[in-house]
Amino acid sequence: MWKLVPVVAISLTITLFSNLFSRKDPMKNKYVYQEKFLWIFIIVTMALFAGLRTNYKDTSAYIHSYNLLSKEFDLSRIDYSFGANPGFNILNMLMKSLGITSQGFIMVYSVLTYMIYIWFIHKYSSDFLMSMFLFVCLVFTFPLAAIKQCVAVAFCLVAVDKAINKKWFWFIFWIFIAETFHAYSFLYLIVPLLFFVPWQDKRTIYWVLIFLVSGLMLKPLLGTVLNVTDMLGEEYTVDSFSGEGVNPLRVLVCLVPFVMSFILRKKVNSPEYEVTRAEGLCMNLSFLNGEIMFVGLFGTANYFARLANYFYIFPIIALPRLFNMVTPKWRAPMKVAVVVCYFFFFYYSEYIVYGHFDNRFKSIPIGDFSFFS
């Protein structure tokens, strides 16, 4: 655990100072002024930690593939078919032709991913400190492994920002860019359908019923699912969907925003709390994260957890907004309970389920880093 302590401590300390230099409306518990510069140092801290790694889950495989690339920039060698990740391959080829080292390759994706993630959280969170704590517990280590998917999610977050501001051309543009890095980015085309306040009408119930039926009908629909994954360039078999389902604890954690919003549904729809267009969308997308995880109980963790992780940023935005709707006298003890529970989940995930983080994570000293060969 000690390898994570410095980066987490520094990042959360910077976040604390950023919050101290911001101002909130005490009635609505929303920012009226948010500090604009300190959060950049969080990006530097996290990106450096991630960019100096040499091993963690799939990192060594990515480095090996990059080392095998030719230094010749030849676009005719790129596979442009759907699901072949041509954008990812072109960017890698470009970096290799410019003489960027394998460690520089890791650093580029680390900076790009964490920069967009933290920018999005800073822009849309109503409680930056709580959001960054949740980010550490739920998301921070995932980009250390799934480089392609996480940079695609980053581009999708740019697309969501454009959709919130009704810039639909740029929304489609960024979804297209993300699609060239990871095929599942098309899932974000659902965004225009989710601009509503949860529990305001029957739309939330309809979405719940769709995913409930999907989970129960997964086995009969397996042939269709396999055809879709094959079209996306993923090679799955019936056996791939017959393994152990998603960890139930993980499903419960992902369903917290949905459950809280249901309990607080009157406040969510009260003019007093003014749920904005962005907040309503983030809540609905956080429900989608939990709903896909729920379907994963009936399938396999490998596939459905990957799908759900496309929306793992949104609970980080939605939960602090919901926490601040709790009755004031219960708000402080509830937040203490939240910190304890999410820290336990973080420790359970990184040190019990997947094995000790310190044994799996390896990195180089910053003095040994070289961007160009």
N, C-alpha and C positions, 0 to 999 in steps of 0.2 A: 504493500500500500504506500510505502514511503516515496516511491517514484511519482505518485500522483499528488502528494501533499503540497509541494512547492507551487505547482502550476495552479492548483485549486485555490490555495490560500492567497496567492498573489492576485488571481483573477477576481475572487470574491471581495478582497480588500479594495481593489480599484472600483468595483461595482458599488461598494458601500459609500465610498467618497463621491462617486458620481451621483448617487441618490441624495447624499447630504447637500450637494450643490444644486439640486433640483428643488422645485416647489410644487406642492399639490394643493388642489382644492379640497379642504377638509370635509366638505359636505359630500362631494361625489367621489373622493379618494382617487382622483385622476390628476395627471400632471397638467399644470398650467404653464410651467417652464421646465424643460429638461436639459440638463447639462449636455454639452455638444461635443466634447473632445476626449474626455478621459476614457471613454469606452474603446477608443482606438488602441489604447495600451493593452486592453484585454485581448484584442485580436492578435497583437504582437506576441503576447505571452503564450497564448494557446497555439498559435501557428508555429512559433519557434519550437515548442515542445513536440508538436506533431511532425514538423518538418525535419527534425533531427533524428527521427526514429529510423532504425534499420530492420526492425522485426516486430510485428504484432499481427497475428492472424494472417491475412492475405498480403501483407506488405512485401514480404520477401518475394512472393510470386510476381507482384507488379514490378518490382525492381529487376527481377530476372528477365521479364518480358521486355522491359525498356532497354536493358543492356544488349539484348539480341537484335534490336532495331538497327537497320542500316543508317549511316549518316547522310545518305542521299535523300533529298526531298523530292519524291516522285509520287505525285497524286494518282498516277495510273495504277499504282499498287494497292490503292485503298478499295475495300469492298463497301460500296454505297447502298447495299440492300438494307431493307428495314430490319432492325434488330442487330445489325452488325457494328453499331457504335462508331460510325465514320468520323464524327466530330472529335471523339476521344482519340482515335487513331491519328487523325490529321494533326491535332495539337501535339501529340507525343512525337510524331515524325518531325514537326517543325522544331520542337525543343531539341531533339537529337541532332538535327542538321545545324543548329546554332551552337552546338558544343556544350549544351547544358548536361551536367552530370546526373547520374541516377539519384543522388541526394538532392540535387536542384529540382529534379522532376517531382520528388516527394514534397519539397518545400513549396513549389508553385501551386500544387493542388491543395496543400494545407492552408496557405494564405487565402486562396480563392474561396475555399469552402467556409472557413471560419469567419472571414471578412463579411460574406453575404449573410450567413446565419446570424451573427451578432448585430449587424446593421438592421436586419429585419426585426429582431427581438427588441432592440433599442427603440426603433421607430414605433412599434405597435403595442408594446407591453405597457400596462397601467401600473406595474410594480417591477421595475427593472431588476432590483435586488432579488426578489423572489423568483423571477423568471430565470435569472442566471444561475441561481441555486438549482432549480429544476433542470436547467440545461446541463449542468454538471452531472446530476444524478441520472438523467434519462437519455442524453444524446452525446455528450462530449466524446466518449471513447469510440462511438460507432464510425465516425469519419476516419479513424485510425486504421480501419480495416477495409471498408467498402468504398474505395476511392471513386469509382465510376458512378455508383448510385448516389453518393453524397454530393458530388459536384453537380449532378443532374438535378437533385433536390434544390440545391442552391439557385440554379437558373430558374427553377419552377417558382421559387420564392420571389424572384424578380418579376416573374409573370403575374403572380398573385398581387404584388404591389401595383402593377399596371391595371389589373382587373378592378381592384379597389377604387382606383382613380378613373375607371371607365375608359381606359386607353386600350381598346380591344385589339387594334392592330398589333400593338407591342406585346399584348398578352399572348396572342397566337405566335408571334415571332419568337418569344423566349421559350414557349413550350416546344416549338420546332427545334431550337438550339438544344434544349435539354434532351429532346428525343434522340438527337444524334450522339448523346453520351450514354443514355440508358433507356431501353425501350419502354419501360413502365411509366415514363413521364407523361404518356397520353392520359393517365389517370386524372391529371389536373384539368382536363377538359370538362370535368364535372363542376368546376368552380362557379361558372355563371349560374348554375342551378341552386347554389347554396347561399345566395345573398338574402337571407331572411333571418329574423330573430327566432331562436329556438322556442318551441312550445307556444308560438303565437297562433298557429293554426294546426291543421292536421298533417302538414308536410313532414314534421319531425317523426310523427307516428308512422307515416308511410315508409320513411327511410329505415326505421327500426324493423318494421315488418319484412321489408325486402331482405335485410341481412339475416334476420331470424330464419326466414324460409331458405335462404341461400345456405346457411349452415346445416340445416336439417336435410336439405336436398343435395348436399355436396356429392355424395356417393353416386346417386342416379345421374347427376350432371357431369360426371368425371370425364366422359368422352369429349364433351364440348370444351371443358376447361383445358384438356390436353391439346385440342386443336388450336385454341387461342394462344397457348404458350409456345406451340410450335411456330405459329405465325410470327411471334415476337422474337424468334431466334433462340428460344430457350429449350433445351432438351430435357423434358421431364417424361417419366413413364408412370404407369399406374402405381408401381411400387413407390415412386417418389411421393405420392399423395397418401400412402398407406402407412407411413411411419408415425412416430409419436407426435401428438398435437402440440400446440403452443402451451408453455408452462401456465397453469391456471392462475398463479400469482401475477404473472406478467399481464394476463388478460384483465384481471381485477384492477391492476394499476392503470391500464389504458382506459378502463371504463369509468374511472373516477370523475372526469369532466361531465360525462353523460349523467351519472347519478347525481352529482352536485347540482347540475342545471335543472334536473327534474325536481329536486327538493326545493330549489330556489326559483322555480319557474315564474311565480308571481312577481318576484323582484326583477327577474330577467326581463319581464314584459312591462314593468312599471316605468312610467315617464320619469320618475325620480332618478333612476339609474342610467337612463339614456344609453342603451346599448347601441353602439355605432355600427355602421355598415361593415367596417373592418372587424369589429369584435364579434358580431353575429356570424360572419364567415368563419373566423378562427374557431369559434365554438363548434360550428357544424363540421368543420374539417377535423377537429379533435374527436368528435363523435365517430367520424369515419375511421380514424385510427383505431378506436376501440372496437368498432363493429367488425372490421376486417380481422382483428385479433380474435374476436369471438368466433368467426367462421373457422379460424385456424384451430380451434378446439376439436373440430370434426375432421380436419385435414392433416397437414404436416407443418411443423414450425418453420422448416426451411423456406417454403414458398410464401406462406401467408404472413409470416413475420416480416419478410422482405417487402411485401406489398404494403403492409401497415406502416412500415418505417418511412414510407414516402410522406407520411403526414405526422411524423413524430415531433415536429417543431410546434405544431398548433396547440397541444395541451399546455405548452410552456407560456403561451400567450393567454389562453382561455382561463386557466386555473387561477392565476392571481386576480383576474377580474371577478371571478366567482367568489374567491375568498373574501374580497372586499365588500361583497353583498351580505355576508353573514352579520347577524346582529352584533353591534360594537362590543358588548360585554363578553361575547364568546370569541371574538376575532383573534385576540392575542393567544389564548390557550389553544385555539384551533391551529394557528400558524406554528406554534411550538410542536404540536402533534404532527403536523405536516412535515416539518423539518426532520423529526425523529424517524417517521415512517419512510420517507423518501431516501434518507441516508441509509437506513437498513436495507431498502431495496437495492440501492446502488452497491452496497457492500456485498449483499447476497449475490447479485448478478456478476460482479467483477471478480469476486474472490472465492465464491463457493460453486456457482453453476458452471462458469467457464474456466475455473482454475485461477490460481493466484496471479494477479496482474503483473507483479514485479518479475515473475518468472517468464512471462510471455513477451513483455515489452523490453526492447533493447534500443539504444540510441548512441549517437556519437557526441563527444564534447563539441561545443560551438566553435572552438578553435580549430577543429578538424574539418569543419564544413567548407566545401568548395562548390560554388555555383557553376563555374565553367571548367571544363577539362583542359 
